[in-house]
Amino acid sequence: MQNKGLIKLFALLFGLVSIYQLSYTFIGGKVENEAKRYAESRISDAEENYVSKREALEARYLDSIGDQSILGFTNYNEAKKKELNKGLDLKGGINVTLQISVKDILKGLANNTKNPVFNKALADAEAASKNSDDTFIELFFNAFDKIKGDTKLASPDIFANKELSGEVNFQMTDDEVKPIIRRKIDESIVSAFEVLRERIDGFGVTQPNIQREGNSGRILVELPGARDIARAQDLLSSTAQLEFWETYQPNDPELQGFFFQANEKLKSLVDTDEADEPVKKESELDSLLSDVSQDSLDIAGQRNPLFDKFQLGAPSYAVGVAAIQDTAEIGSYLRMKEIRRLLPASMQFAKFLWERPTEGSEIVELYALKSNRDGTPRISGDVVNDARDEFVNGKPAVTMSMNTKGAKEWEKLTGDAYNNRTGIAIVLDNKVYTAPGVSSGPISGGRSEITGTFTVNETKDIANVLRAGKLPASAEIIQSEVVGPSLGQEAIDSGFMSFMIAMAIVLVWMVFYYGKAGGFADIALLLNILLIFGVLTSLSAVLTLPGIAGIVLTIGMSVDANVLIFERIKEELAKGKGKSLAVADGFGNALSSILDANITTGLTAIILFIFGSGPIKGFATTLLIGIVTSLFTAIFITRLLVDWYIDGKGRTLEFSTGLTKNLFKNINIDFLSKRKMAYILSAILVGVSVFTLLTNGLQQGVDFIGGRSYQVRFEQAVSASEIASELNDVFGSGTNVKTFGDANQIKITTPYKVDVEGIEVDNEIQNKLYTALQKYLPDGISEQSFKIGSGDKSIGILQSVKVGPTIADDIKNNAFLAILGSLAVVFLYILFRFRKWQFSLGAVAAVFHDVMIVLGIFSLFGTVMPFNMEIDQAFIAAILTVIGYSLNDTVVVFDRIREIIGERGWRGGDNINLALNSTLSRTLNTSLTTLVVLLAIFTFGGESLRGFMFAMIIGIIVGTYSSLFIATPVMYDTLNKTARAGGLVKDDAEAEK
């Protein structure tokens, strides 16, 4: 081998750089563990909101020591920027896909027009979007073109308005307007992206990730380590519509008269059966209203739809109060057309909004705001220049400054409120945050404060949202995954254990089978692992649990390369060659097979990276890195070590041990004679698979059908069927419950309100889950603790996943394209390498055979196995890996067939049998090693990986079988008639010369 010195230097530098990069991870982890212990020692988990309190204390601790020198070359702040990124499944946190509403943007560009053609086209586009992959803007244009008649996009009441007057004029055709609107839509989405990025930067998590997904209007956000999930979701989906309104006087006779009339009218509109009334919690209401006169409200003994749930009067500028649980029903009453007609003429446009509930409170206040025909506020949030979270009179508050226009409007609004003795309601996203009065006349200068019963985190978030700006349209969470920190730690522990066990098995096996040469392969393997982690850190890639599985699989691939090399060296030694020549020829002859095998696996990994998302991308990333590093270590590092050893005087190197020396020698199995039997067996297996797929189908996960999934842990074992029966009463039919791992852990999947977006629905479902499961939970566990899976035993929701139906269709389509793309790319690569379509046909036939059998087993045993066998993105990753492995094995066999028949001729297939027998040692050695590695992950790698690993285990077994009994026989049968036609093989007579 040439340039040994250069390779040694490169390996040394590569290894040192990897160690240096990983040092930041160890330093950051050590400091964070100290911060965690510090917070836990000072805040008990018995305290209310202990999670957010500990998180805040940890942050303060880390801030205080962030710049202190560590080991003389770094500090914590620098280490965090350079450490290995851990994914959600290892660190906990939240991963969401946000859909920016293009419909809202279009309405805004059209100045909220009432044009019927425009609004009908919007409605048609929204309906079509549920079953189409086209963008919303194209669906809108198509819908508009179908129904427009004489209406133009450049009409004065559509896009040729004042706001767009500089770009759209009345004379423009629709084709001229469309590119302008497309550009405006794109600018709005870019604006939303920047707003979200600003908010995330202010949220305080380390290593956040935000990506825009093409032109779809979707934005992917990952917040690893975020523990206050509700806060994160609010921050991401809040549109930040800050508004300032003048309130009505609470004791206005006309306003109070309206509520009495509404109560009377509702008696004839709604059912007031007392049996359906929930038990009311009066204590807090009575306490709050103890000083409010109710003399005029003599309604005792009557049925009152409104006043049974709502009481007039409050110690503020609110008109009344109600229990939080009743606000939705009261709001629906006040929105009824029959009730709105009762408003006096001077109040016909009045707007009713609830206050933002304070933490721990059971009641909220209702405000009546002065509005107009268009429902627009006196001042909007776009006049705010800056916002800061501060302490005012010792309490958390938000201070704002306004621009010149805003300052003038603010002075007028405060003047009106002072003269009318009304309040100014400060509204954020349709919630009244506070409604102070004005006691000293108009306020000039445009500086104001938002005060109320806020926590420190709330004022930080409000200021952050106002400073970053409002989203140009609503942002709906169409896909989310929430992983509790305790589950993340369990994933790290189980992943590390499976990794170490697999590593130990492989290291011992290599020494057992190849002796000292196996020890050299082990050294190269350990360097390979170091390099993988070093490259991951250098590239700022994210390590996920499937990523760890990818690294462990890389161990098997690295072993495969060394096995190929050592087996070829043994063949050269058997020919009587000297050690040095045998080693050189062994490495040279094995190179073609190693490259072909790794390239085919690499191609499937690239396709997986393109079409996968989240953790699956992590799997593909580590697999791709592992392919490159394993090639380097197997071809160069192992060679350096072997050459160094055999160059020493008096040293001999055997590539086997006493127990394995004669293993697989003199084997002469007639594989081709058994091909008909194999065809029959495979036909039966594939036929059964097709039948069960058509009859049983597959258990599709929420990735493919949409819905919500929750992994819940209890203190004691529970009955999945019993809980399923109860939850079907709550959520309706279709809710699926099954044991997930241990008997005290279940996975709940429900399609309940799958078409409805919004955090409110997520909270509603979790509230219902808590109520329905409360009898199975330990006494005293709060709803908040249940939602975050807290305590030493992590009781409650450990992980939740939500996938909207639209994105589920996209995931399913991408999975289908990934499998087809993988087969097509590999077919073309093998055709390119072997120059005969018969080789490609054999390989693709074997892959199809393997995939169908894996699918059939999952269909047949999906409801029987004691672990999750749903078809999701992880399963697709497993299928593509099976394809890669099957091709890896097949290509190695084909490579040897091509070599032997090229040297010795066709001989009626005898030399094909010779090639198969000569690779049998490598095939079984690699397959068994990889199988043992996968079994280690299956056993110790955690529940979430079991279905993934089971698919790969089945794939390895059938893949090994198919390379010998399907791929090669199919290639042989299709090529047999043309074997003597030049190009691939020599004539038998010529080969004998």
PyMOL commands that set and color helices and strands:
alter all, ss='L'
color gray80, all
select helices_A, chain A and resi 4-42+50-65+76-82+88-91+102-109+116-129+136-147+174-203+229-237+253-266+274-276+283-288+324-335+337-340+345-347+381-383+404-420+456-468+485-514+516-538+545-574+579-611+615-647+672-695+702-705+720-731+759-776+783-788+805-834+837-861+873-904+907-940+943-978+988-992
alter helices_A, ss='H'
color red, helices_A
select strands_A, chain A and resi 69-70+74-75+85-86+93-100+209-213+218-224+242-246+310-312+320-323+351-354+363-369+379-380+384-392+395-402+424-428+431-434+447-451+475-483+542-543+707-713+736-739+745-750+796-803
alter strands_A, ss='S'
color yellow, strands_A
deselect
rebuild
show_as cartoon
